[in-house]
Structure formats: C-alpha cells, structure tokens
C-alpha cells in the first residue's frame, strides 16, 4: 500500500472532548459556535413575540371588562326605571374609563319616551368625576366605582317627568321620594 492510500483508509478523527459539554445541550464544532448565536437570536425573537401576545391579551381583557361595566351602567338605569318607587338600585365596582363621558341624553335614549330633562347626574366629590349642569359627567381617571340609581314619580319632585331619575357616581343616594 502506498502512503496515499493509507491516508485515505485511515481511521476517522476523534472529536476533541470539551469540558462542560454535559451542561449544555448543544455541541461545539471545530469552527466555533456560529449556530448557537443564531439560535439565541431566534429564541430572543420568540420571547418578544410571546410578550407581545401576552400584552395584547391583557389589553383585550381590560377592554372586555370596560364594555361589561358600561353595559351594567345602563342596565342599572333600566332596573331603576322598572321600580320608580324611590328605591335605590346599586351597580357595584364598575370600571369607568378615563376620557369617557355620559350625558342625560345617553341614559334617556335607553328607553323610549324618557326625555333628557328627566335624568339628573350626580357624583361624589372625587377628582375622578366632573359634572356639568347635572346633565354631563366626564370621567377624568380610570376608576372602579359604585353607581346608584333612583327613580321617583315626577310629581313628587315638582316636574312633569314620569319617572324622574337620579344617577349618582360614587355617592350613595337616600331611598324614598
């Protein structure tokens, strides 16, 4: 056998043993770790995408909670209209979003035949609410509050409304006419 053919038929070279390879599930090649840095980049991108998805879900849950609270806000008004005897209806822990506003019209339009002049809006003395002419309320900050509703016959308060309703944001109302 010639020396050239001996080289061709020699045993394969053994990989060098690298200390610490048992700790890491990847292998080192003779050129270094080029593949590992790419793998790390891919994993970092995956983590960013997962965080974006999680934040999106959290935002959707908040929007969902706000929509449910807004539905409950108007449902409480309808409940009070169905019991115009001066009893107080309470909707507890509603989420009110900053920047939103509600008017007497928005409540009156929930039921046919009720005018905006038949709905009065009040609020507690918190800085979270701004009430204008007892007809418009603006929410200044995200807040969780109890909303109180009371409807009475209009003749008991000296007007032509039947019924006359008071909606109070954060301030408890006294039952009765």
C-alpha positions in Angstrom: 0.0 0.0 0.0 1.2 3.4 -0.8 1.3 6.2 1.7 -1.6 8.0 -0.2 -3.9 5.0 0.1 -3.0 4.6 3.7 -4.2 8.2 4.4 -7.4 7.6 2.6 -8.2 4.4 4.6 -7.1 5.7 8.0 -9.5 5.8 10.9 -11.7 8.8 11.3 -10.5 11.5 13.5 -11.9 11.6 17.0 -13.7 14.8 18.2 -11.9 16.7 21.0 -13.7 16.4 24.3 -14.7 19.8 25.6 -15.2 20.1 29.3 -18.7 21.4 30.3 -20.5 19.9 27.3 -22.7 17.9 29.6 -24.1 21.1 31.0 -25.1 22.5 27.6 -27.4 20.5 25.2 -25.6 21.8 22.2 -22.4 20.7 20.6 -19.4 22.6 19.7 -18.0 22.2 16.2 -14.4 22.9 15.3 -15.2 26.3 13.8 -16.9 27.6 17.0 -20.4 28.4 17.9 -21.8 30.2 14.9 -25.0 28.2 15.0 -25.6 28.9 18.7 -25.6 32.7 18.3 -28.2 32.3 15.6 -30.3 30.0 17.8 -30.1 32.6 20.6 -31.3 35.3 18.3 -34.3 33.2 17.2 -35.1 32.4 20.9 -35.0 36.1 21.7 -37.3 36.9 18.8 -39.7 34.2 20.0 -39.7 35.7 23.6 -40.6 39.2 22.2 -43.4 37.7 20.1 -44.8 35.9 23.2 -44.6 39.1 25.2 -46.5 41.0 22.5 -49.2 38.3 22.5 -49.5 38.4 26.3 -49.8 42.2 26.3 -52.4 42.0 23.6 -54.4 39.6 25.7 -54.2 41.8 28.7 -55.4 44.8 26.7 -58.3 42.8 25.4 -59.3 41.6 28.9 -59.3 45.3 30.1 -61.4 46.4 27.1 -63.8 43.5 27.8 -64.1 44.4 31.4 -64.8 48.1 30.5 -67.5 47.0 27.9 -69.2 44.8 30.5 -69.1 47.7 33.1 -70.6 50.1 30.5 -73.4 47.6 29.8 -74.1 47.3 33.6 -74.1 51.1 33.9 -77.1 51.3 31.5 -78.7 48.1 32.8 -78.8 49.6 36.3 -80.7 52.6 34.9 -83.2 50.3 33.3 -83.7 48.4 36.6 -84.3 51.7 38.3 -86.9 52.7 35.7 -88.7 49.4 36.4 -89.1 50.3 40.1 -90.0 54.0 40.2 -90.9 53.9 43.8 -87.8 55.6 45.2 -85.8 52.5 46.0 -82.1 52.7 45.3 -80.5 50.4 42.7 -76.8 49.8 43.0 -74.3 48.6 40.5 -71.1 47.8 42.3 -67.5 48.1 41.2 -68.0 49.3 37.7 -64.8 50.1 35.7 -65.1 53.7 34.3 -62.5 54.5 31.7 -60.7 57.9 31.7 -61.8 60.2 29.0 -65.3 58.8 28.7 -68.3 60.8 29.3 -72.0 60.2 29.8 -74.9 62.5 29.4 -78.6 62.6 30.5 -79.4 62.0 26.8 -77.3 58.8 26.7 -79.3 57.4 29.6 -82.7 58.8 28.4 -82.2 57.3 25.0 -82.0 53.8 26.5 -85.8 53.9 26.9 -88.4 55.4 24.6 -90.5 58.2 26.0 -88.0 59.5 28.6 -86.6 62.9 28.0 -83.1 64.1 28.9 -84.6 66.6 31.3 -85.9 63.6 33.3 -82.5 62.3 34.2 -80.1 64.0 36.6 -76.5 63.1 37.1 -74.5 63.5 40.4 -71.1 62.4 41.5 -69.0 62.2 44.7 -66.6 64.9 45.4 -63.7 62.9 43.9 -61.4 64.5 41.3 -62.2 61.4 39.1 -65.5 63.0 38.0 -66.5 66.3 36.5 -70.3 67.0 36.4 -71.7 69.8 34.3 -75.2 71.2 34.9 -76.3 67.8 36.4 -76.5 66.6 32.8 -73.0 65.6 31.7 -70.4 63.6 33.6 -66.8 63.2 32.5 -64.5 60.5 33.8 -61.1 62.1 34.5 -59.2 58.9 35.5 -59.6 55.2 35.3 -61.7 54.3 38.4 -63.7 51.5 39.9 -66.9 52.9 41.5 -70.3 52.1 42.7 -73.2 53.7 40.7 -76.5 54.4 42.4 -79.8 54.9 40.7 -83.1 56.2 42.0 -86.3 56.9 40.0 -89.4 58.5 41.5 -92.7 59.8 40.1 -92.1 63.3 38.7 -95.0 64.8 40.6 -93.1 64.1 43.9 -90.2 66.4 42.8 -92.3 69.0 41.1 -91.8 68.3 37.4 -93.7 66.7 34.6 -91.4 63.7 34.2 -92.7 60.3 34.9 -90.4 59.0 36.3 -87.6 61.4 37.3 -84.3 59.6 37.8 -81.1 60.4 39.6 -77.9 58.6 38.7 -75.1 59.1 41.2 -71.5 58.1 40.5 -69.8 57.1 43.8 -72.2 58.9 46.1 -74.8 56.9 47.8 -78.4 58.0 47.4 -81.1 58.0 50.1 -84.1 55.9 49.3 -87.6 57.4 49.2 -89.2 60.2 47.2 
